[in-house]
Amino acid sequence: MGRLAVLPVFFAITLIISLAFGKNVAPRTLHTPKGITNKASAVNVRGHKDTEQKLSNDVLPEHIFYGNYQVNFSWNNKQLQAALGIRPLPSLDKRNIVKRTPGSQPGDPVFKLPSCLGCIEAAAGKVTSINDLTTEWLEKQILLPDSQLMNRCVFYTSVPKENEDKAEWDLRQTMGHLDHPGLSWFATDWACNHKLLSIWNLYSGKNDISNPNPDNPKDRNYWEVFVDGSWLAFLQTNQVYFTYFEHMSRAMARHCGGVVYVMSLKPRQLSKYQYIWAAEFSELKARYSGASAGRPTQLVAVNAIDNTEQWNISWDDLSADSTPLSKGDPGHIDFVRLSLERRANCQANLDYEVNMDWFG
């Protein structure tokens, strides 16, 4: 068996040499075309180095393999791939995107590649559609079990457009973080500071560079909606991304229990907000009414401007109690602040939200 295992490698080396020299195995002198340098090859959109190997000037002519180093060959050569047992994947459109790896620090290199998550399915010709990304399927991809969601879920309402409620819109403008025009940043920041969880913490944001198991559904990147070439890019092409966001939100709401929090600019007027929050509340209320084990038991509204102001909310009509919760009351969250490093890691997936309120 040991000798047999060596044969493919031997044939591959023989093929490389034959590709490099053809029938004439004597070293040849090649002239480097203009513009070709001996710098390290760049990273292409699939996250691998360029397949064309550059000419090398680092090997002396006396070296036995000097000729090999002077000849270009391609790892994409079909004969070479067959000899090495490489299974080529269908080519993707090479689109340049720049997205910093979540959790990276300023000054770190950015990666210019779409996610290759789902490569095995892609190689088999399977194309993901919105019909695959159902609420039921997304329920199974939540990273934490229900026991770890108990008393920890944080939702948030939308922010009206300027022509819908100018006063509330103006209030939001004073809060900063306008690259996230809704309340996603504030709700997730508050959640991360209190060991709670927003939807941005419940789905994987892994990428090709760090993901050891890209074809495990729970390890996919669920945030690359606006990254060209990713497995979710079709959502922007077909403009069905809000359907996807709603499915994710409903999935989360079906697994939250105990005390549930919702952040809002108008915490005593939750009934005015529609959109995805309305879908989330319908799921929460259904579970509350069902009286099943692990169901939601209390709904607390948190003021986005002053997080210490928290209100107990009626499950019937979303009205608030006459007075806010006080420190020590059931469901009240006291002020805590985690380290900057832990907060940065906790909010990493928010990097994918691009000038749009995804879940408000």
VENHUHU-V986853 format. One line per field, one symbol per residue. ss: DSSP state (A for helix, B for strand, O for the rest). psi: psi as a letter, one per 40 degrees, with the letter a starting at -180 (. if undefined). burial: 1 if it has 16 or more other C-alpha atoms within 10 Angstrom, else 0. Layout:
ss = ???
psi = ???
burial = ???
This chain:
ss = OAAAAAAAAAAAAAAAAAAAAOOOOOOOOOOOOOOOOOOOOOBOOOOOBOOBOOOOOOOOOOOOOAAAAOOOOBOOOAAAAAAAOOOOOOOOOOOOOOBOOOOOOOOOOOBOOOOOOOAAAAAOOOOOOOOOOOAAAAAOOOOOOAAAOBOOBBBBOOOOOOOOOAAAAAAAAOOOOOOOOOOAAAAAAAAAAOOOBOAAAOOOBOOOOOOOOOOOAAAOBOOAAAOOOOOOOAAAAOOOAAAAAAAAAAAAAOOOBBBBBBBBOOOOOAAAOOAAAAAAAAAAAAAAAAOOOOOBBBBBBBBOOOOOOBBBBOOOOOOBOOOOOOOOOOOOOOOOOOOAAAAAAAOAAAAAOOOOOOOO
psi = ddddddddddddddddddddeadheihihihhiiehifiiiihaeeeiihdhhiiheehidehdfdddeehhiheehddddddefhhiihiihghhihhhhheiiheiiiigiiiehfdddddeehhiidedfidddddeehdiiddeehfehhiiiihiidedgddddddddeeafeegeaedddddddddeefahideeeiifiiddehegeehdeeiheefdfhheieedddddeffdddddddddddddeeiibhhihiidgeefdeehbbddddddddddddddefiheiidhhhhhhddgeehihhhhedeeiiidiiiiheihehhihihiidddddddedeedehgfihde.
burial = 000000000001001110111000001000000000000000011110010011110000000001111110100000010010000000000000101111000000001111111110000000010000111001101100000011111111111100000000100100000001111111111111110111111111111100100100111111111111111111100000111111111111111111111111111101001001110110111011000001111111111110111111101001110001100000111000000000110111111110001111
